[in-house]
Amino acid sequence: MKNLLPRCIAIKALLFAALLAFGGAAWAAQVAGVITRLSGPLMARKADGSVKVLALRSEVESGDTLVSEKNTYAQIRFVDNSEITLRPGTTFKVEDFSYDEGKPDADKASYQLVKGGLRSITGLMGKRNKEKFSLKTPTATIGIRGTTFIVQYVSPAEPARGSAPGTPPALPPGLHLSVSDGAIIVTSNGGALGFQAGQFGYVPSIDQPPVIVPQNPGLQFAPPPSFEAGNGLAGGPGGAGPENAVDCVVR
């Protein structure tokens, strides 16, 4: 009997630790949104290190890092009805997302653009708690004022590309942006600057201030036409339709 008590205590301790671990995992896997449009392969690196191939209707969780392939546009609709559309060759992390219609004090939308570009359309959170939104990039952090905007980051490591006749010039390294609705504020180590609808901006590096550029320097965002039609789930050209959508986890 003397040996049973320590054993029971040890078993209870293990069970308690398992419950704590399960609770932490459940919190980390909070659903942030769903893939609503897709034109090619899209991967998600999960917090546990696994890699998941996403399809239409796949859930995106807080903590996921999404990677779009060379020809892939991908649209995520978040639970507050905001939308982020990734351009091809983009790496984008949902650092921390929390939204509950009845708990506005708990709102949070923290994202990171590691490479590539995206379009962001404000949802309900951006209307009631604009200060809870932040998009970090290698050169600056973006806050919103009720907004639709496009950003693209060009790494200095990317090879220089010439421009074919009749096409926009290649973008220089740094963060490029445009605002089509509302306003944003862009902050780097060099300072902060607000941008209004119709304006274009540029941040050359993290230590230089944002600047307004007089016209579009060649920033493009051209998802398939199906991305702009209606609000339902749809597959772009070459994308997976609902009938053949699959989730695949690679460990």
Steps between C-alpha positions, in 0.01 A plus 500: 500500500786735576618476139153571356468856633806644323396317184149652512645843563730459199213387277287799606791734430544354152127531428500860618799582280328336203187706558707819516677405177168422330354832613803686366480318166129573471564869563783511246277338237230768508333526160565842347344458156440281197637478144226635273682528165807322371678483163780252576703325774496655849689365801461568871779446750327422829616597847587135573740487204276302265430620145147496361387534139197729505196493272174690470318508835819408687519673837783741579604508865670758715872419481491367142760610244356490149718455192354558153673341202628671185162533325271494804262769614321410825221683681437457874176622654544551872226452758442877524433507122832665420685363197866457413597386152854372452683548170726226357831433676384634835581391854247635752456421869184535710691583818205553733133527406208525739147620433179453699199710404402535865850575634648797315766551768658168397538596132841443344627463145878477479649390168846476346589529132830316468527527120279569202183707508132517588178697494321568828132597537384611844228302679293553813803513729653778294181700533470475880863456609733636231791519742492121551615434140868486408683365196875463551734495201882490480517880467192641676182431697160596359197612700156568355229766510225297331666397184568313179868497412763306306859437607794325338842441652799460268803351675849631419592134448256463209675504162455817299250459218488691177166621367363387168369773266151612600520358854541692828860547620646258753450621857813592699567326836283613788132523592257634240138584579182655369174595672168475315263568791534657843848566638801326651794607713843356422772498766869413466806581711535812286157642583125470434279625219131477418370408155153579365289339228661546158853537635807282440787452743847357537724401792852421373625341824410466868721796594361736236168688527196422286451734205210581267571431133315711241374213288482121486862379470384173342324340795261241360237274657307293247322194644284289269167663405310245711658653813312822437160345420251449781574383852464123476767232495652457157811360343704720270651371179695189580370501856327224690122512496281387790458161342872418509619706794719307740698561817831318526733512798873438445705432813 
